[in-house]
Amino acid sequence: MPAPHPKEFRDDVVAVARRGEAPLSQVAKDFGISESCLRNWLKSADVEEGARPGTTRQESDELRELKRRNRLLEQENEVLRRAAAYLSQANLKLGQSPN
């Protein structure tokens, strides 16, 4: 897989393509990328700008972070639940009088 192009480069290519002075195929060729890559960049730019429905990069990053945090909290909750069960059992054993 080729290395990703810097954001500034992608933004510049999208700006040139949006001017409409040349067909997308020519813009892609001039910048050394495939036409499908350029179309993907245009779609992503439209989503980021709110011109097209979809999930923005910021929303994706936030969702990924929230899922990570949720997993951590679920693990912590499980540890606490098990500790409470263990301590409850220990207290029951201590509270019993020998017969």
GILIN-V181548 format. One record per helix or strand. SS is the DSSP state (~ for helix, > for strand). FROM is the first residue (numbers start at 0). TO is the last residue. Records with the same first field share a line. If there is no record, write none. Layout:
# GILIN-V181548
SS->FROM-TO  FROM-TO
This chain:
# GILIN-V181548
~->6-18  23-30  34-47  56-94
